[in-house]
């Protein structure tokens, strides 16, 4: 029987999504191409047809997929309020809700893969760097729109992204929303010192 995803999503996209899910849950080293093909309901031949560079090329594409998934969440959360502090709180609540819904399994495929492949997978490193740059740019745009200067916005955006990534990892390890919610509260206070919002 065909799954709903199989009937609505092309083979290449299924392979990328399956890789992203597996990287989230078990990391780069724990994920094999055969397992990806099974998870995606695709043949090994199809996997290598679309990704002749093998696992590294596939992981880089999965990171780009994860980049856009997180970018969608960031845009939605930040777009919820013109107040950067409140908007970041919304982002942390969204992340906490999604992580809880996955039973604490679905972390960030970007960070997980980056840690395991640092210094030995240039294609993956480029995809990771692009993802972080994309996320920072999204936050910068929101902060600048709120009246924060460009230099401060760039530095704060880096702080926001690093904190969210670290808090998500801590929440996953603890099987608790608390690290994300506490981090969101303190990020909101920090941002309030730049916008005059009191928390």
PLY file of the C-alpha trace (Angstrom):
ply
format ascii 1.0
element vertex 199
property float x
property float y
property float z
element edge 198
property int vertex1
property int vertex2
end_header
0.00 0.00 0.00
1.30 3.46 -0.87
1.65 5.97 1.94
0.12 9.46 1.45
3.62 10.95 1.16
4.60 8.44 -1.51
1.59 9.34 -3.66
2.05 13.11 -3.35
5.83 13.62 -3.21
8.36 12.72 -5.87
11.10 10.18 -5.25
13.91 12.71 -4.87
11.97 14.75 -2.32
11.05 11.61 -0.36
14.72 10.66 -0.19
15.69 14.13 1.06
12.92 14.21 3.67
13.76 10.71 4.88
17.43 11.66 5.20
16.53 14.79 7.15
14.36 12.80 9.57
17.04 10.18 10.11
19.77 12.77 10.65
17.54 14.49 13.22
16.97 11.28 15.12
20.21 9.34 14.87
22.89 11.59 13.38
25.16 11.28 10.36
27.23 8.31 11.48
24.16 6.36 12.56
22.40 6.81 9.23
23.17 4.56 6.28
22.17 4.86 2.64
20.31 1.53 2.74
18.24 2.73 5.67
17.50 5.98 3.84
16.27 4.04 0.81
13.98 1.93 3.00
12.65 4.95 4.88
12.00 6.79 1.62
10.44 3.73 -0.04
12.95 4.14 -2.86
15.45 1.77 -4.42
19.16 2.13 -3.78
19.50 2.77 -7.49
17.17 5.75 -7.18
19.15 7.16 -4.27
22.41 7.03 -6.24
20.68 8.27 -9.40
19.64 11.49 -7.66
22.72 11.69 -5.41
25.71 10.18 -7.22
28.00 11.69 -4.58
26.50 9.30 -2.05
25.85 9.94 1.61
27.77 13.22 1.88
25.93 14.79 -1.05
22.63 13.51 0.31
23.35 14.87 3.80
24.18 18.28 2.36
20.85 18.34 0.54
19.05 17.21 3.70
20.69 20.11 5.54
19.38 22.51 2.92
15.94 20.99 3.51
16.36 21.43 7.28
17.56 24.99 6.70
14.33 25.88 4.94
12.15 24.09 7.49
13.69 26.08 10.33
13.55 29.27 8.26
9.79 28.77 7.83
9.39 28.42 11.61
11.54 31.49 12.25
9.59 33.62 9.79
6.30 32.49 11.28
7.42 33.10 14.86
9.10 36.43 14.18
6.17 37.55 12.07
3.83 37.05 15.00
4.80 40.34 16.67
6.69 43.53 15.80
8.27 43.30 19.28
11.42 41.17 18.85
11.30 39.86 22.41
7.73 38.63 22.12
8.44 37.22 18.65
11.42 35.21 19.93
9.28 33.89 22.78
6.81 32.65 20.17
9.66 30.93 18.30
10.79 29.09 21.42
7.23 28.00 22.18
6.84 26.70 18.62
10.11 24.78 18.85
9.13 23.34 22.23
5.73 22.25 20.91
7.22 20.56 17.84
9.90 18.81 19.87
7.36 17.52 22.38
5.09 16.34 19.55
7.99 14.27 18.16
8.46 12.65 21.58
11.79 14.51 21.86
13.20 12.75 18.77
13.34 15.42 16.07
16.26 17.69 16.81
18.00 19.92 14.30
19.54 17.94 11.41
21.86 20.84 10.64
23.62 21.06 14.00
23.63 17.31 14.58
25.29 16.63 11.24
27.71 19.55 11.57
29.07 18.22 14.87
29.71 14.76 13.45
31.35 15.84 10.21
33.34 18.94 11.21
36.62 19.20 9.35
36.10 16.23 7.05
33.08 16.93 4.84
33.47 20.22 2.92
30.15 19.93 1.07
28.29 19.48 4.35
30.23 22.32 5.99
29.22 24.68 3.18
25.55 23.70 3.55
25.72 24.20 7.32
27.38 27.61 6.99
24.72 28.68 4.49
21.94 27.53 6.83
23.26 29.49 9.79
23.80 32.56 7.62
20.23 32.29 6.33
18.77 32.03 9.85
20.83 34.95 11.12
19.71 37.08 8.18
16.06 36.37 8.94
16.55 37.48 12.55
18.60 40.52 11.51
15.82 41.72 9.22
13.29 41.51 12.05
15.55 43.30 14.53
16.41 46.10 12.10
12.71 46.55 11.32
12.18 46.99 15.09
14.68 49.86 15.13
17.83 48.08 16.29
21.03 49.22 14.57
22.56 46.98 11.92
25.71 46.03 13.88
23.81 45.29 17.06
21.18 43.38 15.08
23.86 41.20 13.46
25.44 40.35 16.82
22.08 39.76 18.51
20.94 37.54 15.65
23.96 35.31 16.17
23.16 35.15 19.88
19.52 34.28 19.20
20.33 31.48 16.76
23.08 29.96 18.92
20.83 30.08 21.98
17.88 28.49 20.17
20.06 25.70 18.80
21.65 24.99 22.17
18.33 25.17 24.00
16.73 22.77 21.54
19.51 20.26 22.16
19.17 20.67 25.93
15.40 20.24 25.71
15.80 17.08 23.68
18.28 15.59 26.15
16.10 16.51 29.13
12.83 15.53 27.41
11.51 18.83 28.67
10.33 22.12 27.16
11.96 24.06 30.01
15.36 24.79 28.39
13.64 26.35 25.38
11.10 28.31 27.39
13.67 29.63 29.86
16.02 30.59 27.03
13.18 32.37 25.27
12.38 34.36 28.42
15.96 35.55 28.80
16.41 36.29 25.10
13.28 38.42 25.30
14.74 40.35 28.24
18.01 40.86 26.36
16.23 42.15 23.28
14.12 44.40 25.45
17.24 46.26 26.52
17.67 47.32 22.89
14.02 48.17 22.17
12.94 49.58 25.53
10.40 46.81 26.11
10.11 45.85 29.78
9.85 42.18 30.88
0 1
1 2
2 3
3 4
4 5
5 6
6 7
7 8
8 9
9 10
10 11
11 12
12 13
13 14
14 15
15 16
16 17
17 18
18 19
19 20
20 21
21 22
22 23
23 24
24 25
25 26
26 27
27 28
28 29
29 30
30 31
31 32
32 33
33 34
34 35
35 36
36 37
37 38
38 39
39 40
40 41
41 42
42 43
43 44
44 45
45 46
46 47
47 48
48 49
49 50
50 51
51 52
52 53
53 54
54 55
55 56
56 57
57 58
58 59
59 60
60 61
61 62
62 63
63 64
64 65
65 66
66 67
67 68
68 69
69 70
70 71
71 72
72 73
73 74
74 75
75 76
76 77
77 78
78 79
79 80
80 81
81 82
82 83
83 84
84 85
85 86
86 87
87 88
88 89
89 90
90 91
91 92
92 93
93 94
94 95
95 96
96 97
97 98
98 99
99 100
100 101
101 102
102 103
103 104
104 105
105 106
106 107
107 108
108 109
109 110
110 111
111 112
112 113
113 114
114 115
115 116
116 117
117 118
118 119
119 120
120 121
121 122
122 123
123 124
124 125
125 126
126 127
127 128
128 129
129 130
130 131
131 132
132 133
133 134
134 135
135 136
136 137
137 138
138 139
139 140
140 141
141 142
142 143
143 144
144 145
145 146
146 147
147 148
148 149
149 150
150 151
151 152
152 153
153 154
154 155
155 156
156 157
157 158
158 159
159 160
160 161
161 162
162 163
163 164
164 165
165 166
166 167
167 168
168 169
169 170
170 171
171 172
172 173
173 174
174 175
175 176
176 177
177 178
178 179
179 180
180 181
181 182
182 183
183 184
184 185
185 186
186 187
187 188
188 189
189 190
190 191
191 192
192 193
193 194
194 195
195 196
196 197
197 198
